[in-house]
Amino acid sequence: MVQKSEKPRIFTSKILKIVPYTRKVTGRRDFSTRSQLVAIKEETKMSTQKLTLSALALALCSMALASNPPTVDGTLDSSYGSSLANQQNVTSFGQSTTGSAYNSSAGSQLDAAYGLISGGTLYIMLTGNLQTNGNHLDIWLDTGAAGQNTLSGTTGAANSHWEGATLSNGFNASQFFTVNGNGTSFYVNQDTLSGSAWVDSYLGSNGYGGTGGGTLSGGANPGNILAAIDDSNSGASINLADTTGMEMAIPLADLGNPTGPIKIIADINGGQDDYLSNQFLGSLTSGMGSLGDDGAGNYTNGSLAAINLSNYGNPMFIVNPQAVPAPMPIAVLGLGVLALIVRKRSA
């Protein structure tokens, strides 16, 4: 039987067209083509450069803040940042209407509190007015040192009316500053509180209007504490947009070199420091009128012993030492710039 021969198979080559695979965009990245991989690489490089630039910008801002502390002239500087306390009560001591930086003859008020610690100095800015009729601005500091919550051992006319008064819960005053003015000048006293003793010192005077860079003259001020008042604010009942008022710069060395947060109470008091208004920062409870000398708005005998601030909203605000970041070392900035240049050259 003759076998049928099979027809030989002939293999032919075909040229296949390679079509890049694509898929419908579904929200996920498609890595199926080289062009997409290149695009992603470039995008990653650009993101890294942006992060480097952001870090450098942040460092430069930090250096600017640290090297440009506020100018003590009674005007709010941007370096203070946001307010630490805002007023909730329309002043019971009258509203200023003059608009003059040198004279607030119609009223006293505290609108908002600002503060920072920079370069070994505590800066305090209280926007508002201090009437040029002898009214007092009292500033209490709790620096963390031994101090007083219920006040005792007061001495002299600047503070004796406070004997027996109680400050806010959790507040132990170790420093007390009181400021008052008549005519064209204001005067500043400082008291150091420890145990049951107060040590009083007259720091000096300065003119209204934010003049003289805050320099006080005529008193004993070895640490060069600065103070300035610009009384320009007028017209608004509670002016949280106010940018002028009372400003101080206090070297930490004059406070015993505290390293932690500093608690502060500020208040407007009468001409003999014996009749309290409703102007406190932090604020008293909303809706309150003058405290007077008895907590009810009356004047009895000028003693503030009946006052207990914990009953009226526990006013205070806190300034933290981290308020201004430490500047980035120059060497670190240089490395950042160098890294950015290298990235650009390798692009």
FIPAVO-534642 format. One record per residue (C-alpha): residue in one letter; x, y, z. Coordinates in pm, whole numbers. Layout:
N
 aa      u      v      w
  A      X      Y      Z
...
END
This chain:
347
 aa      u      v      w
  M      0      0      0
  V    142    328   -110
  Q    127    594    153
  K      2    931     50
  S    269   1187     91
  E    184   1499    289
  K    231   1834    140
  P    525   2002    305
  R    436   2290    542
  I    575   2622    448
  F    632   2866    734
  T    610   3230    642
  S    718   3509    861
  K    481   3793    930
  I    575   4138   1050
  L    372   4211   1357
  K    285   4569   1442
  I    340   4628   1810
  V     76   4854   1944
  P    138   5001   2291
  Y   -115   4879   2537
  T   -347   5144   2669
  R   -632   5127   2909
  K   -917   5351   3001
  V   -830   5602   3273
  T   -993   5487   3591
  G   -826   5713   3844
  R   -509   5500   3875
  R   -177   5583   3709
  D    -96   5370   3400
  F    267   5262   3388
  S    235   5071   3061
  T    429   5314   2844
  R    773   5460   2872
  S    647   5812   2816
  Q    431   5788   3124
  L    723   5663   3334
  V    931   5958   3222
  A    650   6200   3304
  I    613   6053   3653
  K    988   6081   3713
  E    983   6447   3614
  E    680   6511   3833
  T    854   6352   4132
  K   1165   6563   4072
  M    958   6881   4059
  S    776   6787   4381
  T   1108   6734   4556
  Q   1232   7073   4439
  K    912   7238   4563
  L    954   7076   4904
  T   1314   7198   4920
  L   1205   7552   4833
  S    925   7538   5093
  A   1170   7430   5363
  L   1407   7711   5269
  A   1124   7966   5271
  L   1012   7848   5616
  A   1365   7874   5748
  L   1409   8223   5605
  C   1079   8336   5760
  S   1194   8194   6094
  M   1518   8389   6069
  A   1332   8707   5977
  L   1103   8679   6280
  A   1390   8608   6517
  S   1608   8889   6381
  N   1325   9148   6365
  P   1159   9170   6707
  P    878   9425   6756
  T    961   9793   6769
  V    835   9926   7102
  D    627  10223   6990
  G    271  10134   7091
  T    186  10004   6743
  L    111   9638   6670
  D    383   9467   6463
  S    316   9166   6238
  S    574   8963   6432
  Y    324   8930   6720
  G     98   8707   6512
  S   -258   8640   6627
  S   -409   8781   6945
  L   -386   8571   7263
  A   -699   8716   7423
  N   -991   8932   7304
  Q  -1219   9167   7496
  Q  -1581   9062   7554
  N  -1711   9368   7740
  V  -1771   9725   7627
  T  -1558   9943   7851
  S  -1716  10082   8167
  F  -1449  10355   8182
  G  -1558  10550   7872
  Q  -1452  10537   7508
  S  -1184  10759   7362
  T  -1302  10999   7092
  T   -995  11217   7033
  G   -804  10991   6792
  S   -482  11148   6918
  A   -175  10934   6982
  Y    -84  11171   7266
  N   -412  11210   7451
  S   -702  10984   7543
  S   -904  11226   7752
  A  -1236  11043   7726
  G  -1177  10680   7816
  S   -971  10368   7884
  Q  -1017  10025   7726
  L   -836   9700   7652
  D   -929   9542   7318
  A   -688   9254   7256
  A   -367   9106   7399
  Y    -58   9000   7204
  G    272   8862   7324
  L    587   8680   7226
  I    926   8586   7363
  S   1219   8660   7134
  G   1590   8718   7188
  G   1564   8681   7564
  T   1287   8942   7592
  L    914   8925   7670
  Y    712   9156   7444
  I    356   9252   7544
  M    113   9451   7327
  L   -230   9552   7462
  T   -440   9733   7203
  G   -676  10003   7331
  N   -636  10324   7531
  L   -515  10448   7868
  Q   -689  10770   7963
  T   -457  11058   8055
  N   -637  11121   8384
  G   -430  10902   8617
  N   -610  10572   8547
  H   -383  10273   8596
  L   -294   9988   8363
  D   -194   9692   8584
  I      2   9401   8438
  W     55   9086   8645
  L    306   8817   8548
  D    323   8456   8666
  T    670   8348   8550
  G    672   8014   8729
  A    874   8152   9020
  A    738   8155   9374
  G    464   8417   9385
  Q    126   8506   9535
  N   -231   8415   9452
  T   -387   8596   9748
  L   -192   8920   9771
  S    -10   9020  10089
  G    281   9239  10192
  T    190   9520   9951
  T    384   9842  10000
  G    340  10201   9887
  A     62  10385   9707
  A    124  10196   9381
  N    -17   9869   9511
  S   -136   9886   9872
  H   -506   9876   9775
  W   -452   9522   9641
  E   -379   9380   9988
  G   -596   9070  10043
  A   -727   9044   9684
  T   -717   8704   9511
  L   -606   8656   9152
  S   -725   8392   8903
  N   -710   8021   8986
  G   -372   7876   8891
  F   -209   8221   8879
  N     71   8306   9123
  A    198   8655   9053
  S    573   8704   9084
  Q    586   9041   8903
  F    352   9342   8899
  F    376   9646   8670
  T    149   9948   8698
  V    134  10234   8446
  N    -49  10564   8481
  G    -31  10901   8313
  N   -126  11264   8341
  G    -95  11523   8066
  T    177  11426   7821
  S    373  11160   8017
  F    312  10822   8174
  Y    494  10654   8464
  V    591  10291   8524
  N    644  10102   8852
  Q    758   9741   8896
  D    708   9518   9200
  T    867   9179   9264
  L    652   8947   9477
  S    795   8663   9681
  G    657   8497   9994
  S    470   8777  10171
  A    693   9061  10053
  W    673   9312   9770
  V    980   9502   9648
  D    877   9822   9468
  S   1082  10011   9209
  Y   1004  10320   9003
  L   1132  10251   8648
  G   1077  10594   8497
  S    854  10786   8257
  N    801  10833   7885
  G    591  11057   7661
  Y    267  10947   7497
  G    260  10893   7122
  G    505  10601   7098
  T    807  10832   7109
  G   1161  10760   7222
  G   1171  10392   7129
  G   1009  10303   7461
  T   1301  10434   7670
  L   1208  10523   8029
  S   1389  10804   8209
  G   1413  10940   8561
  G   1393  10609   8746
  A   1597  10301   8839
  N   1582  10075   8533
  P   1908   9877   8510
  G   1757   9611   8282
  N   1634   9875   8034
  I   1268   9774   8036
  L   1089   9959   7755
  A    733  10097   7748
  A    532  10300   7496
  I    172  10419   7458
  D     -6  10526   7139
  D   -360  10643   7225
  S   -484  10677   6864
  N   -771  10428   6896
  S  -1113  10592   6905
  G  -1480  10541   6834
  A  -1531  10164   6851
  S  -1693  10004   7155
  I  -1478   9690   7123
  N  -1222   9739   6850
  L  -1057   9404   6781
  A   -904   9554   6468
  D   -723   9817   6675
  T   -347   9826   6612
  T   -239  10083   6873
  G   -217  10083   7249
  M     24   9998   7532
  E    343   9804   7462
  M    629   9676   7680
  A    958   9490   7631
  I   1086   9317   7945
  P   1422   9134   7943
  L   1380   8783   8084
  A   1682   8853   8305
  D   1466   9108   8492
  L   1215   8831   8557
  G   1462   8573   8690
  N   1524   8415   8345
  P   1209   8201   8320
  T   1221   7922   8062
  G    856   7816   8048
  P    524   7981   7962
  I    445   8317   8121
  K     89   8381   8238
  I    -37   8739   8225
  I   -334   8934   8363
  A   -393   9293   8250
  D   -654   9530   8396
  I   -761   9895   8391
  N   -791  10041   8741
  G   -888  10380   8886
  G   -663  10675   8953
  Q   -563  10548   9298
  D   -549  10185   9181
  D   -853  10123   9403
  Y  -1156  10090   9170
  L  -1150   9817   8903
  S  -1315   9860   8565
  N  -1450   9571   8357
  Q  -1149   9589   8124
  F   -936   9279   8179
  L   -732   9058   7944
  G   -805   8775   7934
  S  -1159   8905   7947
  L  -1400   8894   8238
  T  -1722   8700   8179
  S  -1923   8862   7900
  G  -2177   9120   8017
  M  -1994   9232   8331
  G  -1967   9594   8441
  S  -1705   9754   8663
  L  -1591   9544   8959
  G  -1529   9850   9176
  D  -1361   9765   9504
  D  -1621   9511   9619
  G  -1679   9308   9300
  A  -2024   9462   9250
  G  -1922   9795   9100
  N  -1932   9995   9422
  Y  -1671  10211   9589
  T  -1667  10145   9962
  N  -1329  10215  10116
  G  -1079  10159   9833
  S   -965   9817   9955
  L   -973   9545   9688
  A   -964   9263   9946
  A  -1313   9145   9843
  I  -1199   9084   9484
  N  -1151   8722   9375
  L  -1091   8706   8999
  S  -1184   8338   8980
  N  -1545   8453   9034
  Y  -1544   8671   8722
  G  -1418   8446   8444
  N  -1068   8364   8576
  P   -897   8614   8339
  M   -545   8549   8208
  F   -357   8482   7886
  I    -37   8288   7825
  V    276   8367   7625
  N    481   8061   7528
  P    856   8073   7468
  Q    801   7887   7138
  A    602   8178   6995
  V    891   8263   6758
  P   1074   7959   6609
  A   1450   7943   6642
  P   1630   8037   6319
  M   1777   7760   6105
  P   2159   7755   6117
  I   2330   7913   5815
  A   2511   7584   5741
  V   2180   7402   5706
  L   2046   7671   5475
  G   2362   7645   5263
  L   2321   7269   5229
  G   1960   7318   5121
  V   2057   7569   4852
  L   2340   7343   4731
  A   2105   7044   4709
  L   1863   7247   4500
  I   2138   7357   4259
  V   2261   6999   4217
  R   1907   6881   4140
  K   1862   7150   3874
  R   2193   7064   3704
  S   2108   6695   3695
  A   1766   6759   3545
END
